Amino acid sequence: MEAGACGFLVKDAAPADLLDGIRRAATGERPFSPDVLHRLVESAVAAHSDAEDEISGPPDLYELTRREADVLALLTEGLSNAEIAARLVLGVTTVKTHVTNLMAKTGSPNRVRLAIYGLRHGAR
């Protein structure tokens, strides 16, 4: 769809369904095979559910300590623990502890997801 498709029919669609889909696409409709439409709806529902969990789950940035917010901001810039430690004049172990605490507080399973969380929530 992002590449410009207006619909999607499965390759084993009946010839009549294929012709109908082409005609509908030509008139501006968005033809989908029922199975594909079902999967898209399930995916959208799951994404909406995940978004609700994300909104109600992890804390906002104001719920982080100042030091955690500093570490998160530098992490979103792609800095390593050693680089963060040097910038904030902390020990690497202390930075690791902050990262671990941030992952727990935000529900982020890894450093990449933590960085995404920071970017989405405006960590600076």
All heavy atoms as an XYZ file, in Angstrom:
924
protein
N       0.832     -1.191      0.000
C       0.000      0.000      0.000
C       0.878      1.255      0.000
O       0.540      2.210     -0.673
C      -0.945      0.007      1.198
C      -1.902     -1.186      1.272
S      -2.937     -1.439     -0.162
C      -3.987     -0.043     -0.110
N       1.962      1.211      0.764
C       2.865      2.363      0.797
C       3.528      2.601     -0.547
O       3.906      3.712     -0.867
C       3.926      2.171      1.879
C       3.375      2.272      3.271
C       4.428      2.025      4.329
O       5.606      1.787      3.984
O       4.075      2.057      5.514
N       3.642      1.545     -1.364
C       4.268      1.670     -2.673
C       3.282      2.125     -3.734
O       3.663      2.328     -4.885
C       4.888      0.334     -3.079
N       2.006      2.294     -3.377
C       1.035      2.822     -4.318
C      -0.044      1.857     -4.755
O      -0.858      2.209     -5.608
N      -0.080      0.663     -4.218
C      -1.141     -0.281     -4.581
C      -2.476      0.245     -4.075
O      -2.551      0.885     -3.023
C      -0.856     -1.653     -3.984
N      -3.532     -0.016     -4.829
C      -4.856      0.443     -4.398
C      -5.663     -0.678     -3.771
O      -6.754     -0.455     -3.262
C      -5.616      1.057     -5.569
S      -6.074     -0.128     -6.835
N      -5.149     -1.887     -3.812
C      -5.840     -3.026     -3.235
C      -4.927     -4.233     -3.283
O      -3.759     -4.124     -3.660
N      -5.501     -5.391     -2.932
C      -4.680     -6.596     -2.943
C      -5.582     -7.808     -3.106
O      -6.478     -8.031     -2.312
C      -3.893     -6.710     -1.631
C      -2.852     -7.782     -1.662
C      -1.545     -7.491     -2.005
C      -3.171     -9.092     -1.351
C      -0.580     -8.479     -2.031
C      -2.215    -10.087     -1.372
C      -0.913     -9.784     -1.717
N      -5.319     -8.560     -4.176
C      -6.035     -9.801     -4.415
C      -5.039    -10.944     -4.342
O      -3.913    -10.804     -4.819
C      -6.702     -9.779     -5.792
C      -7.702     -8.643     -6.025
C      -8.152     -8.619     -7.474
C      -8.893     -8.779     -5.090
N      -5.453    -12.056     -3.756
C      -4.553    -13.197     -3.649
C      -4.351    -13.822     -5.014
O      -5.198    -13.718     -5.904
C      -5.069    -14.237     -2.633
C      -5.044    -13.681     -1.226
C      -6.459    -14.719     -2.990
N      -3.212    -14.491     -5.186
C      -2.866    -15.031     -6.500
C      -3.788    -16.155     -6.954
O      -3.918    -16.404     -8.137
C      -1.410    -15.489     -6.523
C      -1.096    -16.660     -5.623
C       0.369    -17.010     -5.701
C       0.701    -18.143     -4.751
N       2.131    -18.428     -4.762
N      -4.471    -16.809     -6.024
C      -5.375    -17.886     -6.421
C      -6.829    -17.418     -6.475
O      -7.757    -18.223     -6.393
C      -5.211    -19.104     -5.504
C      -5.521    -18.806     -4.050
O      -5.721    -17.622     -3.716
O      -5.561    -19.742     -3.255
N      -7.039    -16.109     -6.658
C      -8.394    -15.576     -6.776
C      -9.034    -16.134     -8.040
O      -8.373    -16.343     -9.058
C      -8.368    -14.046     -6.831
N     -10.318    -16.349     -7.970
C     -11.053    -16.837     -9.142
C     -10.971    -15.793    -10.252
O     -10.929    -14.586     -9.976
C     -12.505    -17.089     -8.758
N     -10.936    -16.223    -11.509
C     -10.850    -15.264    -12.622
C     -11.932    -14.184    -12.569
O     -11.656    -13.009    -12.832
C     -10.996    -16.145    -13.871
C     -10.472    -17.482    -13.443
C     -10.889    -17.607    -11.995
N     -13.145    -14.556    -12.193
C     -14.224    -13.564    -12.102
C     -13.917    -12.528    -11.019
O     -14.165    -11.327    -11.206
C     -15.555    -14.264    -11.821
N     -13.370    -12.986     -9.883
C     -12.998    -12.066     -8.795
C     -11.869    -11.148     -9.229
O     -11.827     -9.969     -8.862
C     -12.600    -12.836     -7.543
C     -13.766    -13.567     -6.901
O     -14.924    -13.202     -7.167
O     -13.500    -14.511     -6.126
N     -10.937    -11.696     -9.996
C      -9.819    -10.899    -10.490
C     -10.310     -9.801    -11.426
O      -9.924     -8.632    -11.286
C      -8.801    -11.801    -11.187
C      -7.528    -11.139    -11.693
C      -6.771    -10.466    -10.557
C      -6.635    -12.163    -12.382
N     -11.183    -10.151    -12.383
C     -11.736     -9.147    -13.307
C     -12.550     -8.106    -12.551
O     -12.450     -6.900    -12.821
C     -12.595     -9.828    -14.373
C     -11.822    -10.602    -15.441
C     -12.776    -11.375    -16.339
C     -10.968     -9.646    -16.252
N     -13.348     -8.561    -11.585
C     -14.134     -7.627    -10.776
C     -13.218     -6.675    -10.015
O     -13.477     -5.469     -9.936
C     -15.031     -8.410     -9.806
C     -15.849     -7.491     -8.932
O     -16.626     -6.683     -9.492
O     -15.715     -7.568     -7.690
N     -12.125     -7.201     -9.451
C     -11.168     -6.366     -8.727
C     -10.517     -5.329     -9.623
O     -10.340     -4.169     -9.231
N     -10.167     -5.729    -10.827
C      -9.556     -4.784    -11.779
C     -10.541     -3.677    -12.134
O     -10.178     -2.497    -12.157
C      -9.071     -5.535    -13.044
C      -7.898     -6.449    -12.679
C      -8.681     -4.545    -14.141
C      -7.511     -7.420    -13.774
N     -11.785     -4.056    -12.402
C     -12.815     -3.051    -12.727
C     -13.032     -2.094    -11.549
O     -13.153     -0.883    -11.735
C     -14.118     -3.744    -13.098
C     -14.063     -4.408    -14.441
C     -15.436     -4.948    -14.857
N     -15.296     -5.677    -16.094
C     -15.410     -6.993    -16.213
N     -15.715     -7.737    -15.147
N     -15.256     -7.583    -17.372
N     -13.098     -2.649    -10.351
C     -13.305     -1.807     -9.169
C     -12.126     -0.868     -8.949
O     -12.303      0.304     -8.603
C     -13.542     -2.681     -7.935
C     -14.900     -3.375     -8.001
C     -15.171     -4.365     -6.901
N     -14.775     -3.901     -5.594
C     -14.362     -4.706     -4.616
N     -14.288     -6.006     -4.808
N     -14.020     -4.214     -3.454
N     -10.912     -1.362     -9.158
C      -9.718     -0.518     -9.018
C      -9.736      0.604    -10.041
O      -9.363      1.743     -9.743
C      -8.453     -1.356     -9.166
N     -10.199      0.315    -11.253
C     -10.259      1.326    -12.309
C     -11.245      2.441    -11.977
O     -11.082      3.575    -12.450
C     -10.626      0.672    -13.634
N     -12.237      2.139    -11.150
C     -13.215      3.171    -10.774
C     -12.848      3.872     -9.470
O     -13.615      4.670     -8.952
C     -14.634      2.570    -10.645
O     -14.642      1.614     -9.584
C     -15.092      1.946    -11.946
N     -11.667      3.534     -8.927
C     -11.204      4.208     -7.719
C     -11.450      3.466     -6.428
O     -11.085      3.953     -5.358
N     -12.065      2.296     -6.511
C     -12.276      1.510     -5.300
C     -10.983      0.825     -4.896
O      -9.998      0.829     -5.631
C     -13.368      0.458     -5.542
C     -14.750      1.050     -5.683
C     -15.793     -0.040     -5.810
O     -15.766     -0.990     -5.000
O     -16.614      0.058     -6.723
N     -10.993      0.217     -3.734
C      -9.829     -0.494     -3.218
C     -10.209     -1.955     -2.991
O     -10.625     -2.320     -1.894
C      -9.351      0.142     -1.925
C      -8.906      1.590     -2.116
C      -8.326      2.138     -0.838
N      -7.785      3.450     -1.026
C      -6.543      3.707     -1.444
N      -5.736      2.725     -1.746
N      -6.119      4.942     -1.581
N     -10.039     -2.781     -4.031
C     -10.431     -4.187     -3.888
C      -9.440     -5.002     -3.070
O      -8.224     -4.882     -3.231
C     -10.462     -4.683     -5.342
C      -9.474     -3.820     -6.051
C      -9.553     -2.467     -5.365
N      -9.973     -5.814     -2.163
C      -9.159     -6.708     -1.342
C      -9.822     -8.070     -1.322
O     -11.035     -8.180     -1.216
C      -9.053     -6.202      0.100
C      -8.129     -5.050      0.274
C      -8.577     -3.749      0.171
C      -6.790     -5.269      0.526
C      -7.715     -2.688      0.324
C      -5.921     -4.209      0.693
C      -6.383     -2.913      0.586
N      -9.006     -9.108     -1.364
C      -9.510    -10.459     -1.142
C      -9.963    -10.526      0.311
O      -9.337     -9.915      1.193
C      -8.410    -11.492     -1.398
O      -8.068    -11.516     -2.762
N     -11.036    -11.258      0.579
C     -11.549    -11.332      1.959
C     -10.504    -11.764      2.982
O     -10.445    -11.206      4.073
C     -12.693    -12.347      1.856
C     -13.142    -12.252      0.439
C     -11.900    -11.969     -0.363
N      -9.673    -12.745      2.632
C      -8.640    -13.204      3.582
C      -7.641    -12.096      3.893
O      -7.223    -11.917      5.041
C      -7.885    -14.415      3.026
C      -8.735    -15.676      3.013
O      -9.768    -15.692      3.712
O      -8.358    -16.622      2.311
N      -7.259    -11.350      2.875
C      -6.297    -10.266      3.061
C      -6.921     -9.169      3.912
O      -6.290     -8.643      4.837
C      -5.826     -9.706      1.702
C      -4.970     -8.480      1.887
C      -5.090    -10.770      0.913
N      -8.156     -8.830      3.623
C      -8.842     -7.797      4.399
C      -8.961     -8.222      5.860
O      -8.727     -7.416      6.769
C     -10.216     -7.535      3.802
C     -10.986     -6.360      4.370
C     -10.166     -5.072      4.282
C     -12.298     -6.190      3.643
N      -9.257     -9.491      6.088
C      -9.351    -10.005      7.458
C      -8.016     -9.836      8.186
O      -7.967     -9.386      9.336
C      -9.777    -11.474      7.435
C      -9.884    -12.104      8.773
N     -10.908    -11.818      9.659
C      -9.083    -12.982      9.417
C     -10.745    -12.502     10.765
N      -9.640    -13.220     10.650
N      -6.904    -10.180      7.512
C      -5.582    -10.046      8.138
C      -5.245     -8.586      8.410
O      -4.650     -8.260      9.440
C      -4.503    -10.686      7.264
C      -4.499    -12.202      7.394
C      -3.356    -12.809      6.648
N      -3.884    -13.141      5.319
C      -3.169    -13.390      4.255
N      -1.867    -13.348      4.305
N      -3.738    -13.694      3.120
N      -5.620     -7.697      7.495
C      -5.360     -6.268      7.708
C      -6.130     -5.736      8.913
O      -5.594     -4.969      9.713
C      -5.736     -5.458      6.464
C      -4.784     -5.526      5.302
C      -5.399     -4.837      4.075
C      -3.460     -4.872      5.653
N      -7.375     -6.157      9.039
C      -8.184     -5.710     10.180
C      -7.589     -6.240     11.479
O      -7.454     -5.498     12.459
C      -9.659     -6.149     10.011
C     -10.444     -5.927     11.298
C     -10.298     -5.398      8.864
N      -7.198     -7.523     11.501
C      -6.575     -8.082     12.700
C      -5.299     -7.324     13.059
O      -5.050     -7.026     14.228
C      -6.247     -9.556     12.494
C      -7.443    -10.459     12.595
C      -7.072    -11.929     12.439
O      -5.963    -12.236     11.962
O      -7.904    -12.763     12.805
N      -4.514     -7.000     12.053
C      -3.266     -6.268     12.284
C      -3.547     -4.873     12.836
O      -2.870     -4.412     13.756
C      -2.482     -6.181     10.977
O      -1.311     -5.436     11.146
N      -4.549     -4.210     12.283
C      -4.891     -2.868     12.760
C      -5.402     -2.900     14.192
O      -5.052     -2.050     15.013
C      -5.939     -2.232     11.839
N      -6.210     -3.905     14.510
C      -6.725     -4.034     15.875
C      -5.578     -4.292     16.842
O      -5.505     -3.698     17.920
C      -7.791     -5.161     15.951
C      -8.119     -5.515     17.394
C      -9.040     -4.729     15.209
N      -4.653     -5.171     16.451
C      -3.504     -5.464     17.310
C      -2.631     -4.226     17.496
O      -2.176     -3.951     18.605
C      -2.675     -6.610     16.719
N      -2.419     -3.472     16.427
C      -1.607     -2.254     16.526
C      -2.278     -1.236     17.425
O      -1.621     -0.575     18.231
C      -1.364     -1.662     15.138
N      -3.592     -1.121     17.319
C      -4.330     -0.185     18.180
C      -4.229     -0.617     19.640
O      -4.017      0.200     20.528
C      -5.794     -0.113     17.747
C      -6.623      0.802     18.577
N      -6.500      2.163     18.521
C      -7.574      0.555     19.502
C      -7.346      2.714     19.371
N      -8.006      1.761     19.982
N      -4.338     -1.911     19.871
C      -4.225     -2.443     21.230
C      -2.830     -2.189     21.787
O      -2.672     -1.784     22.936
C      -4.526     -3.938     21.234
O      -4.331     -4.477     22.512
N      -1.797     -2.413     20.957
C      -0.421     -2.156     21.378
C      -0.225     -0.680     21.695
O       0.446     -0.324     22.657
C       0.582     -2.575     20.301
C       0.673     -4.086     20.151
O       0.162     -4.803     21.043
O       1.244     -4.535     19.140
N      -0.828      0.194     20.881
C      -0.694      1.631     21.110
C      -1.349      2.025     22.430
O      -0.817      2.842     23.170
C      -1.314      2.418     19.951
N      -2.506      1.429     22.740
C      -3.150      1.716     24.023
C      -2.292      1.240     25.176
O      -2.165      1.932     26.184
C      -4.528      1.060     24.080
C      -5.565      1.755     23.251
C      -6.929      1.088     23.359
O      -7.038     -0.021     23.898
O      -7.885      1.715     22.891
N      -1.690      0.054     25.042
C      -0.811     -0.459     26.087
C       0.376      0.471     26.273
O       0.804      0.729     27.390
C      -0.299     -1.860     25.748
C      -1.393     -2.911     25.839
O      -2.451     -2.613     26.428
O      -1.180     -4.014     25.314
N       0.907      0.977     25.158
C       2.071      1.854     25.228
C       1.707      3.162     25.930
O       2.473      3.684     26.716
C       2.574      2.132     23.813
C       3.898      2.846     23.769
C       4.428      2.953     22.348
O       4.548      1.926     21.669
O       4.680      4.072     21.943
N       0.496      3.664     25.653
C       0.073      4.922     26.265
C      -0.132      4.742     27.758
O       0.287      5.569     28.556
C      -1.224      5.432     25.597
C      -0.910      5.895     24.174
C      -1.848      6.562     26.403
C      -2.130      6.185     23.337
N      -0.767      3.631     28.162
C      -1.064      3.467     29.575
C       0.087      2.811     30.340
O       0.111      2.864     31.543
C      -2.326      2.617     29.742
O      -2.109      1.317     29.229
N       1.036      2.211     29.621
C       2.097      1.477     30.276
C       3.253      2.328     30.764
O       3.319      2.690     31.930
N       4.198      2.646     29.881
C       5.415      3.317     30.312
C       5.153      4.725     30.850
O       4.194      5.374     30.461
C       6.258      3.396     29.037
C       5.671      2.408     28.115
C       4.223      2.302     28.483
N       6.011      5.191     31.723
C       5.835      6.524     32.305
C       6.197      7.620     31.318
O       6.905      7.389     30.346
C       6.832      6.520     33.464
C       7.906      5.600     32.993
C       7.204      4.525     32.219
N       5.687      8.809     31.568
C       6.110      9.964     30.795
C       7.489     10.369     31.282
O       7.943      9.964     32.349
C       5.129     11.126     31.003
C       3.792     10.850     30.324
O       3.802     10.188     29.268
O       2.766     11.286     30.857
N       8.143     11.209     30.493
C       9.494     11.624     30.857
C       9.542     12.331     32.208
O      10.526     12.228     32.922
C      10.076     12.531     29.771
C      10.410     11.836     28.452
C      10.950     12.841     27.447
C      11.415     10.720     28.662
N       8.477     13.025     32.568
C       8.503     13.745     33.849
C       8.543     12.793     35.040
O       8.850     13.203     36.146
C       7.328     14.721     33.967
C       5.972     14.073     34.079
C       5.469     13.658     35.312
C       5.178     13.895     32.955
C       4.233     13.070     35.417
C       3.928     13.307     33.054
C       3.464     12.902     34.282
O       2.232     12.319     34.370
N       8.250     11.503     34.829
C       8.293     10.534     35.915
C       9.679      9.919     36.088
O       9.908      9.148     36.999
C       7.258      9.438     35.682
C       5.827      9.959     35.747
C       4.795      8.921     35.400
O       5.160      7.859     34.850
O       3.623      9.157     35.670
N      10.613     10.271     35.202
C      11.987      9.795     35.323
C      12.772     10.754     36.197
O      12.444     11.941     36.290
C      12.642      9.722     33.934
C      11.940      8.869     32.882
C      12.692      8.954     31.558
C      11.817      7.427     33.346
N      13.815     10.243     36.824
C      14.692     11.149     37.562
C      15.436     12.015     36.561
O      15.516     11.694     35.373
C      15.723     10.380     38.412
O      16.634      9.708     37.545
C      15.043      9.384     39.356
N      15.988     13.104     37.034
C      16.736     14.006     36.141
C      17.902     13.260     35.491
O      18.157     13.414     34.306
C      17.242     15.219     36.937
C      18.010     16.188     36.113
C      17.092     16.894     35.130
N      17.912     17.539     34.124
C      17.568     17.669     32.857
N      16.411     17.230     32.446
N      18.358     18.253     32.004
N      18.608     12.464     36.257
C      19.758     11.733     35.722
C      19.309     10.699     34.692
O      19.947     10.521     33.675
C      20.545     11.079     36.855
C      21.847     10.492     36.413
C      22.734     11.479     35.678
N      23.518     12.249     36.604
C      24.268     13.275     36.252
N      24.343     13.668     35.006
N      24.946     13.938     37.149
N      18.190     10.025     34.962
C      17.666      9.068     33.986
C      17.302      9.774     32.679
O      17.584      9.269     31.593
C      16.432      8.347     34.543
C      16.753      7.326     35.621
C      15.514      6.793     36.312
O      14.438      7.425     36.241
O      15.627      5.715     36.940
N      16.695     10.947     32.801
C      16.344     11.715     31.606
C      17.600     12.113     30.829
O      17.616     12.070     29.588
C      15.538     12.951     31.997
N      18.667     12.492     31.543
C      19.930     12.839     30.887
C      20.510     11.644     30.139
O      20.948     11.762     28.997
C      20.960     13.336     31.910
C      20.588     14.655     32.563
O      19.734     15.383     32.001
O      21.151     14.948     33.636
N      20.511     10.488     30.804
C      21.043      9.270     30.186
C      20.203      8.902     28.968
O      20.740      8.577     27.898
C      21.093      8.102     31.214
C      21.371      6.776     30.523
C      22.137      8.394     32.283
N      18.888      8.981     29.093
C      18.005      8.647     27.984
C      18.237      9.574     26.791
O      18.279      9.123     25.644
C      16.542      8.698     28.431
C      15.506      8.319     27.384
C      15.738      6.898     26.866
C      14.102      8.449     27.966
N      18.399     10.840     27.059
C      18.631     11.800     25.972
C      19.901     11.448     25.201
O      19.917     11.468     23.966
C      18.720     13.215     26.533
N      20.960     11.121     25.910
C      22.220     10.766     25.241
C      22.116      9.406     24.551
O      22.698      9.201     23.480
C      23.373     10.791     26.247
C      23.685     12.186     26.805
C      24.728     12.098     27.913
C      24.136     13.134     25.701
N      21.361      8.498     25.130
C      21.157      7.202     24.511
C      20.423      7.350     23.182
O      20.748      6.677     22.208
C      20.370      6.302     25.465
C      20.234      4.843     25.065
C      20.437      3.960     26.282
C      18.901      4.572     24.443
N      19.446      8.256     23.122
C      18.708      8.467     21.871
C      19.598      9.075     20.792
O      19.280      8.977     19.611
C      17.474      9.372     22.063
O      17.882     10.646     22.515
C      16.486      8.748     23.026
N      20.704      9.673     21.185
C      21.656     10.203     20.209
C      22.574      9.106     19.688
O      23.405      9.349     18.811
C      22.493     11.315     20.843
C      21.712     12.571     21.139
C      22.566     13.640     21.802
O      23.808     13.601     21.653
O      21.986     14.510     22.462
N      22.449      7.904     20.249
C      23.252      6.778     19.793
C      24.564      6.594     20.522
O      25.419      5.830     20.086
N      24.740      7.282     21.644
C      25.987      7.166     22.393
C      26.061      5.836     23.139
O      25.041      5.303     23.590
C      26.131      8.311     23.397
C      26.722      9.618     22.859
C      25.867     10.255     21.800
C      26.968     10.574     23.996
N      27.258      5.318     23.271
C      27.495      4.092     24.031
C      27.480      4.426     25.523
O      27.527      5.599     25.908
C      28.845      3.497     23.652
O      29.894      4.341     24.110
N      27.465      3.395     26.352
C      27.524      3.624     27.797
C      28.778      4.398     28.179
O      28.735      5.292     29.027
C      27.463      2.299     28.555
C      26.088      1.664     28.488
O      25.108      2.307     28.138
N      26.015      0.391     28.811
N      29.903      4.051     27.581
C      31.164      4.736     27.894
C      31.103      6.208     27.487
O      31.579      7.084     28.228
C      32.330      4.040     27.194
N      30.499      6.487     26.346
C      30.380      7.880     25.900
C      29.432      8.675     26.787
O      29.694      9.833     27.112
C      29.910      7.918     24.440
C      30.940      7.380     23.464
C      30.385      7.149     22.070
O      29.206      6.738     21.947
O      31.136      7.378     21.103
N      28.343      8.044     27.199
C      27.404      8.698     28.116
C      28.103      8.984     29.442
O      27.986     10.078     30.000
C      26.141      7.839     28.322
C      25.347      7.733     27.014
C      25.263      8.402     29.443
C      24.217      6.708     27.044
N      28.843      8.003     29.926
C      29.574      8.169     31.193
C      30.543      9.343     31.103
O      30.622     10.159     32.031
C      30.322      6.877     31.538
N      31.257      9.439     30.008
C      32.217     10.545     29.838
C      31.504     11.889     29.800
O      31.955     12.853     30.432
C      33.030     10.334     28.565
N      30.391     11.969     29.082
C      29.652     13.234     28.980
C      29.076     13.675     30.315
O      29.058     14.859     30.627
C      28.500     13.100     27.982
C      28.916     13.066     26.555
C      28.619     14.395     25.843
N      28.877     14.253     24.440
C      27.950     14.221     23.503
N      26.680     14.356     23.824
N      28.282     14.075     22.248
N      28.571     12.712     31.090
C      27.911     13.058     32.352
C      28.836     12.940     33.558
O      28.397     13.163     34.685
C      26.680     12.158     32.551
C      25.571     12.282     31.501
C      24.454     11.292     31.791
C      25.041     13.711     31.433
N      30.087     12.608     33.315
C      31.085     12.413     34.365
C      30.563     11.407     35.391
O      30.432     11.689     36.579
C      31.491     13.763     35.020
C      32.720     13.576     35.886
C      31.725     14.845     33.983
N      30.247     10.231     34.882
C      29.766      9.121     35.699
C      30.600      7.890     35.382
O      31.291      7.846     34.366
C      28.302      8.793     35.364
C      27.241      9.848     35.639
C      25.908      9.407     35.053
C      27.115     10.086     37.131
N      30.489      6.892     36.215
C      31.118      5.618     35.914
C      30.269      4.840     34.916
O      29.048      5.000     34.871
N      30.901      3.992     34.128
C      30.175      3.196     33.145
C      29.156      2.295     33.842
O      28.035      2.115     33.360
C      31.157      2.369     32.277
C      30.407      1.435     31.336
C      32.074      3.282     31.480
N      29.515      1.748     34.982
C      28.595      0.895     35.732
C      27.354      1.669     36.156
O      26.231      1.149     36.105
C      29.298      0.284     36.957
O      30.455     -0.414     36.520
C      28.385     -0.667     37.702
N      27.542      2.916     36.546
C      26.400      3.757     36.936
C      25.483      3.987     35.744
O      24.258      3.918     35.866
C      26.891      5.108     37.503
O      27.744      4.849     38.614
C      25.731      5.994     37.919
N      26.072      4.235     34.584
C      25.270      4.422     33.362
C      24.504      3.140     33.055
O      23.312      3.179     32.731
C      26.146      4.860     32.176
C      25.341      4.862     30.876
C      26.756      6.227     32.425
N      25.159      1.995     33.165
C      24.496      0.716     32.920
C      23.308      0.536     33.857
O      22.247      0.055     33.460
C      25.470     -0.452     33.092
C      26.484     -0.572     31.977
C      27.415     -1.750     32.240
C      28.489     -1.846     31.182
N      29.416     -2.963     31.422
N      23.486      0.934     35.105
C      22.393      0.847     36.078
C      21.232      1.731     35.659
O      20.066      1.319     35.717
C      22.890      1.231     37.485
O      23.934      0.331     37.862
C      21.768      1.177     38.507
N      21.542      2.965     35.224
C      20.480      3.879     34.766
C      19.761      3.298     33.553
O      18.525      3.358     33.468
C      21.045      5.258     34.439
C      21.379      6.080     35.636
N      20.475      6.371     36.632
C      22.543      6.695     35.985
C      21.057      7.125     37.558
N      22.319      7.333     37.190
N      20.508      2.724     32.618
C      19.896      2.139     31.422
C      18.990      0.975     31.816
O      17.861      0.858     31.322
C      20.974      1.700     30.399
C      20.354      0.886     29.265
C      21.703      2.914     29.835
N      19.461      0.134     32.721
C      18.648     -0.990     33.196
C      17.367     -0.485     33.853
O      16.277     -1.009     33.598
C      19.453     -1.857     34.184
O      20.604     -2.364     33.504
C      18.626     -3.005     34.724
N      17.483      0.544     34.697
C      16.310      1.114     35.357
C      15.349      1.730     34.329
O      14.129      1.587     34.457
C      16.721      2.169     36.385
C      17.424      1.566     37.582
O      17.319      0.372     37.843
N      18.170      2.387     38.295
N      15.903      2.401     33.333
C      15.070      3.001     32.288
C      14.311      1.932     31.508
O      13.125      2.101     31.205
C      15.930      3.830     31.326
C      16.375      5.192     31.846
C      17.527      5.743     31.005
C      15.194      6.154     31.835
N      15.002      0.837     31.201
C      14.341     -0.238     30.470
C      13.201     -0.821     31.293
O      12.118     -1.099     30.763
C      15.366     -1.311     30.075
C      16.313     -0.835     28.977
S      17.702     -1.926     28.643
C      16.901     -3.412     28.132
N      13.418     -0.967     32.585
C      12.370     -1.494     33.465
C      11.199     -0.517     33.562
O      10.037     -0.915     33.460
C      12.942     -1.786     34.845
N      11.490      0.765     33.755
C      10.431      1.773     33.907
C       9.602      1.940     32.643
O       8.411      2.201     32.715
C      11.029      3.131     34.281
C      11.399      3.267     35.723
C      11.839      4.688     36.022
C      12.073      4.908     37.495
N      12.420      6.316     37.792
N      10.243      1.841     31.486
C       9.548      2.083     30.220
C       9.019      0.813     29.575
O       8.311      0.882     28.575
C      10.482      2.791     29.218
O      11.589      1.935     28.919
C      10.972      4.120     29.752
N       9.387     -0.332     30.128
C       8.953     -1.587     29.526
C       9.671     -1.889     28.225
O       9.182     -2.649     27.404
N      10.829     -1.307     28.044
C      11.607     -1.518     26.825
C      12.446     -2.786     26.968
O      13.228     -2.896     27.905
C      12.527     -0.323     26.565
O      11.778      0.859     26.418
N      12.308     -3.737     26.033
C      13.040     -4.994     26.160
C      14.516     -4.893     25.788
O      15.301     -5.766     26.121
C      12.312     -5.930     25.190
C      11.734     -5.018     24.167
C      11.391     -3.748     24.904
N      14.883     -3.819     25.102
C      16.285     -3.669     24.701
C      16.616     -2.190     24.501
O      15.739     -1.328     24.572
C      16.597     -4.485     23.435
C      15.689     -4.113     22.284
O      15.506     -2.947     21.958
N      15.104     -5.125     21.667
N      17.864     -1.924     24.247
C      18.376     -0.562     24.115
C      17.756      0.183     22.926
O      17.475      1.371     23.002
C      19.888     -0.663     23.971
C      20.626      0.605     24.129
C      22.133      0.320     24.002
N      22.877      1.542     24.121
C      23.374      2.008     25.240
N      23.239      1.324     26.348
N      24.022      3.149     25.266
N      17.514     -0.537     21.847
C      16.922      0.097     20.661
C      15.511      0.574     20.972
O      15.139      1.706     20.656
C      16.925     -0.878     19.467
C      16.149     -0.305     18.288
C      18.355     -1.198     19.046
N      14.723     -0.297     21.605
C      13.357      0.107     21.957
C      13.364      1.249     22.966
O      12.504      2.122     22.931
C      12.587     -1.086     22.532
C      12.302     -2.193     21.527
C      11.321     -1.795     20.444
N      10.034     -1.438     20.941
C       8.997     -2.248     21.048
N       9.110     -3.495     20.673
N       7.854     -1.816     21.510
N      14.342      1.278     23.840
C      14.470      2.370     24.787
C      14.765      3.673     24.045
O      14.187      4.721     24.359
C      15.571      2.069     25.814
C      15.795      3.107     26.898
C      14.525      3.360     27.708
C      16.931      2.646     27.816
N      15.631      3.615     23.056
C      15.938      4.807     22.262
C      14.699      5.288     21.512
O      14.425      6.493     21.448
C      17.073      4.513     21.287
N      13.931      4.349     20.973
C      12.688      4.719     20.276
C      11.723      5.379     21.251
O      11.103      6.391     20.938
C      12.056      3.481     19.609
C      12.943      3.022     18.456
C      10.642      3.777     19.127
C      12.572      1.661     17.894
N      11.617      4.808     22.445
C      10.765      5.415     23.484
C      11.215      6.854     23.738
O      10.404      7.775     23.788
C      10.836      4.594     24.779
C      10.169      5.274     25.939
C       8.814      5.083     26.176
C      10.875      6.127     26.785
C       8.173      5.719     27.230
C      10.246      6.759     27.848
C       8.898      6.553     28.063
O       8.282      7.198     29.089
N      12.530      7.051     23.909
C      13.048      8.390     24.165
C      12.739      9.356     23.041
O      12.350     10.501     23.285
N      12.881      8.909     21.822
C      12.586      9.778     20.664
C      11.108     10.130     20.594
O      10.741     11.268     20.330
C      13.039      9.104     19.371
C      14.542      8.987     19.188
C      14.880      8.113     17.999
C      15.173     10.374     19.036
N      10.254      9.145     20.842
C       8.804      9.385     20.784
C       8.336     10.322     21.886
O       7.349     11.023     21.741
C       8.049      8.066     20.891
C       8.090      7.267     19.637
C       7.236      6.032     19.762
N       7.241      5.289     18.517
C       6.884      4.035     18.403
N       6.484      3.372     19.476
N       6.906      3.434     17.254
N       9.026     10.286     23.016
C       8.603     11.096     24.153
C       9.424     12.368     24.326
O       9.348     13.022     25.358
C       8.618     10.249     25.438
C       7.543      9.222     25.447
N       7.689      8.004     24.816
C       6.305      9.221     25.975
C       6.576      7.309     24.975
N       5.730      8.024     25.669
N      10.233     12.680     23.340
C      10.943     13.953     23.346
C      12.110     14.057     24.321
O      12.346     15.135     24.857
N      12.798     12.975     24.561
C      13.974     13.029     25.455
C      15.021     13.942     24.848
O      15.385     13.807     23.692
C      14.535     11.635     25.665
N      15.497     14.894     25.643
C      16.504     15.845     25.139
C      17.511     16.112     26.220
O      17.295     16.345     27.308
C      15.848     17.153     24.728
C      15.001     16.967     23.504
C      14.509     18.327     23.021
N      13.517     18.091     22.009
C      12.218     18.159     22.208
N      11.728     18.491     23.353
N      11.386     17.917     21.223
